[in-house]
Every structure is written in C-alpha cells, then in structure tokens.
Amino acid sequence: MTIDQATVRKIASLARIAISDAEAAAMEGELNGILGWVEQLGEVDVTGVEPMTAVIPNTLRLRDDVIDADPLTGGGRRDDVLANAPAAMHGFFGVPKVIE
Amino acid sequence: MTDLTNLTVAQIRDGHRAGDFSAVEVAEAFSANVAGAKALNAFIVETPDHALAAAKTADADRAAGTLKPLSGVPIGMKDLFCTNGVQTTAASHMLEGFIPRYESTVSQKLWDAGAGMLGKLNLDQFAMGSSNETSYFGNVISPWKRKDGGNAALAPGGSSGGSSTAIAARLCPAATGTDTGGSIRQPAAFTGISGIKPTYGRCSRWGIVAFASSLDQAGPMARDVRDCAIMLENMAGFDPKDATSLDMAVPNWEAALSSDLKGKTVGIPKEYRLEGIDPDIDAMWDAGIAMLKDAGAAVVEISLPHTKYALPAYYIIAPAEASSNLARYDGVRYGLRDLPDGAGLQDMYAATRADGFGPEVKRRIMIGTYVLSAGFYDAYYTQAQKVRTLIARDFEAAFGMCDVILAPTAPSAAFGLGEKMADPLAMYLNDVFAVPASLAGLPAMSVPAALNREGLPLGLQIIGKAFDEQGVLNAGLAIEERAGFTARAEKWW
C-alpha cells in the first residue's frame, strides 16, 4: 500500500504537526519507503500467536490507598508543576482562547 | 604523577579509598578534560560544580569513614535523565530551557551512591537515531579517526553518542545511557568501550524522557566490564513509581564476576551471518568464538528464525509508542510554545510541534500515528506485536540449548558523519543485530573486541537470559581478558 500527499497531510493533522507542501512532498517518499519495507511482516504466519503485551512477566501493582503516598508524585506541588509552563497564570496553565 | 583521567571507575574508587589521591583532584582533572573538548560536542550542559561538590563530600566521607560505593567517581549523565535544577532537553528544541523540579530515579541512585555529575551528555533527539546526528544541539564527533590519512569526522553511534564519545575521549570514566533498540550497545561498539542494557525493568524509567516505553531501558557505559557491573549495581533496583519496574533484589554483580566459563554453553545464531557483511566483522566474531572456547565454554550453533523480521517490527512498535508518548509536547505544560498571531489552541499545538521536533522525530511520530490509525492498526501494530512474540519465543527456544548468545554488536564500524543521513532505512539497518534483544527485553552488552583494517574499533555483543546480567558480564569479561583491547583514539581535539 502506498500513501499519497493527501494522506501525509491527514497523518500530520492527526499528529498535530504543521507541515508545508514541500515537507509533505518529501515525507511522502520517505514514509512510503519505510512502510513498504515494514510490510514484509505480512508474510509471517502468526496463526494462533498472541500479540506481545509484556516482554518480562510482571503484575500490575496498586499503591497504598493513602494521600500523597509518594511525596514526589503526590499532590501539593502546584508551583513545581507550573514552573516550566510557557504561560502559567493565577496558578493555572494558560492557553489561547478556546471558546468562541 | 599518573593522569587521573586514565583511571577506571574501580581504580578511582579504590585509589580514593586508599588515599592515593583526593576526589577533588579527580573531579578537577575530568572537568578540565571536559572543558578542553568542546570540539567533540559531547556535552550539552557542563556541571563542574556538581562534580566538585560530590567530590568534597567524598573526601569528607573518607575522613569520617563513611565512604559510599561510588564516592569520588564523577560521571556523565545522558541528557535524557531529568536532573533537578539542571536543564534536561532530550537534545530537542522542544525541551530547550526545561529545568526539571525532580530527579530521575536512576540519577538519584547514582548521587546517593556518592557519584558526582560532570555534565549532561548530548544524544540523538529524543534518543531517535544511530549516529547522534539528529540532536538539536549539533553532532557529537567521535574521537576516533580512520587510519587512511583522511580527516573524516566519524559518528560516535547513537543515540548515546555523547556518552560513548565522552568515555572514549577520557572526559568521564563512566556514563549513563539508555537503550531502546541498541542505543547503548552500538555507540559502545563504535568507540571501543563497553556498555550493558540490563533486563527490561531492572532500571527504573521514572524521570527518563520517554521514547518507546515497552523497550526503553537505562544502563551504564564505561571502559570495561567491571566498571559496567559497578555502575549497574548503583543504577538498578525496584521503583514503585515505574509500573514495569522489576521487584527483585539487585545482585552483587561485581563480586561475582568470573571469566571461567567451564560448564557454560555459548549459542551462535546462524541468522546473524549476513550475506555480504564486512569480512572484518565476521573475522572478529570468529575470534570471539575462539576466545569463549578458550575460557572453557562449549559452543553450539542456534537458530533465531524470525531475526529478519525484528527490525521491521521494531520500526512499527517503537514509532507507535513514540507517537503516543510524544503527544505530551503540546506547548501548554512545559517546553516550547509557538503561538502564531491570532492562533487558536489547535494551531498552537501544530505550530509548536512543527517547530520543536526535528525531522527524524517527526518522521517517527508520523509513522506511529499512521500504524495506529483506524483501519491500519491490526495490519501493522497488532501484526508487529505478534511477530514480537515470535521473536521472544525464538530466544526462549535458543536458551534451552545455551546460556548466552554471541554475535556482533553492529554490522559495520563507525561510519562518517553525513554518510547515512540521506536514507533513513540505511540508518535503521545499523541496529539489525541490536534490536532483537530489545524486543525480547533481554540483557545484552557490547565489549570492544578488535580494530578493523581502518583502525576503528569493533564490538562483540553478548545476549543473555532474562535476569542473567551476571552471565552476560562474565562472558564479556572472558572476551575482554583475551581480546586485550587497549587501543584508544589519538587526541586531536
């Protein structure tokens, strides 16, 4: 299967990456090269094979049901969370107006 | 007086303990080398003050009799590990100026063990690359040169190219790396040093900038096997903050090092004999087989029948996970924001991500977005995860016949900067021997084994059973003792 420039623009839009027409043209060739190459996976017989979900057998743990069980990942760190925000204000993340 | 920057981690630790030199002298010697090696571009940020402060503590601890395992040892930190108060960029424009307010688990463990930080090491952008040419902060240059009278700048490997160059050039005795599809092993091979990717889950991923979470694994890079063992002991360990962290005790790998391989069997995967491969690579591999026999091991041929599908599976799975992980860079919470005049939220996302990500990162996000999109998910992603199961089964079957697997680390020696950048696929193929162990989550290391006819280092890879880092390190030690690799890059920088 090959993808065209319209598809490249559609993928870029899904990925929220602005691209110019020139970039879309260049990427069309690159992505087709890579996708054409990975398509060889289709020749592998995977009948009855489960997709990998964990490389090393492990079980999901639950943390203790207490507030701020871990001081690094618990609450009460608003200023730390906002410290690297490009436009923090009044203790919130600032974004462009989204309501018309 | 000996040049302190020629000492290994073990020699620095032991010499400091014995009072042969002070930790401050060691930190100052390495910081001077770092400051004098700008031409290599190995560091994005230099932190001599951090190294010096840790050294002063180490000297005080020696006087007080409270030395820690890495007291007096300054190291380099790949700039993928979040460091509290020190810029962490993943070599991207997206995170330029990002100053974490927390410390990654692995780096915290190293500081708790007494190590100091010489600086943050350059890498491929978001760890995506095999030559360190995708960094926003410029290429890292390998200290090695071909012995052809030319002066071509060579790739230090990637993505941990700052780490490999810094160790090979004696800017630090050891460094952290991360390995998603070969990013510790391939740069180690390219620069004549050692590096180990432990079993998936040994080292916490908490605080490491995520690339492909089911593959990402931190590990040490250093000049020899013993140093890798020492570093890994101080990086590994259970961390409740990482859902895939292994809840297992950390073995004392250094104390159990042994190059006596009697009773061990080494598997040689026949699918790794590639048609038309550089004869120097095959010759090194054959020499490595002889070395392990000499160490007492039996050698058997094994088959890993799905090897040729590992790389294409990887280039679906890793970009798929990357496209999801990198969705967090939205110009809102941290990092770059590009807000064109009059732009709304969606335009801001798109502009920020267009400006902040480099071409290779965009390429992988796009591939990942496509293979996960409605209608294509099963054909690409589910199929790749099934093939991944088959690759893991190949290893399981092979380990019924052998204890470790020996193969080359990379299909070539270091290539020149710019030689492979025009063709993404040619670049991807460089990880053909490294990716299968990553997909199966297995421990694997590279040790320097020989120089090729151009005078460039080549590495041998040892792949082990899950949790058997000891077996990997021991086989690596057996090769190290027999290969007698002492070559180093002549200083030109």
Interface residues (C-beta under 8 A of the other chain):
Chain A: I3 T7 V8 I11 A12 S13 L14 A15 R16 I17 A18 I19 M27 E30 L31 G33 I34 L35 W37 V38 E39 Q40 L41 G42 V44 V46 V49 E50 P51 M52 T53 A54 V55 I56 N58 L60 R61 R63 D70 L72 T73 R77 D80 V81 A83 N84 A85 P86 A87 F93 V95 P96 K97 V98
Chain B: F98 I99 P100 R101 Y102 T199 Y200 G201 S214 P240 K241 A243 T244 L246 D247 H306 K308 Y309 P312 A313 Y315 I316 S323 A327 D330 G331 V332 R333 Y334 G335 L336 R337 L339 A343 G344 L345 Q346 D347 M348 Y349 A350 A351 R353 A354 F357 K362 R363 I365 M366 I367 T369 Y370 S373 A379 Y380 T382 Q383 A384 Q385 K386 V387 R388 T389 L390 A392 P424 L425 L439 A440 G441 A466
